[in-house]
């Protein structure tokens, strides 16, 4: 059984009535790529702006919970806040 993603409400998850597929159907299933090799793979285009550098950072659970509760893009919001902090604390030369 598939696990419910966090962003879906339990009531919505329960409302979907998807019966299990019988074994004879499952045995006939093949990957789309095998039957349709002409379908191009998704390729990420060139970066529009300077790339960000992946890092690992430890933050308090309260900080993570707050930003995640605001929805998708929480890492970008943290980056924006840190960027504003750096900008406001740089010495003027």
C-alpha positions, 0 to 999 in steps of 0.5 A, spaced: 500 500 500 502 506 498 504 511 503 500 518 504 504 524 502 504 529 508 501 535 504 495 531 502 489 531 507 487 524 510 480 525 508 482 527 501 487 520 501 481 516 504 476 519 498 480 516 493 477 509 491 483 506 487 482 498 487 488 494 487 490 491 480 490 484 478 496 480 478 495 478 470 495 486 469 501 487 473 505 482 469 503 485 462 505 492 465 512 495 462 516 501 463 513 507 458 520 508 456 521 501 453 514 501 449 515 509 447 523 510 446 521 516 442 519 520 448 524 525 450 527 524 457 526 531 461 532 535 461 534 540 466 536 547 462 541 551 463 541 555 470 538 562 469 542 565 475 548 564 478 548 557 481 547 556 489 552 551 492 549 545 496 551 545 503 549 541 509 547 545 515 544 543 522 538 548 524 533 547 530 527 543 529 523 550 530 526 553 525 525 548 520 518 547 522 516 554 521 519 555 514 516 548 512 509 550 515 509 556 510 509 551 504 513 550 498 520 554 497 522 554 504 529 553 503 529 559 498 526 563 503 531 561 508 536 563 503 533 570 501 533 572 509 540 570 510 542 573 503 538 580 506 542 579 513 549 578 509 547 585 505 545 589 511 551 587 515 557 588 510 561 594 511 561 599 506 568 600 503 
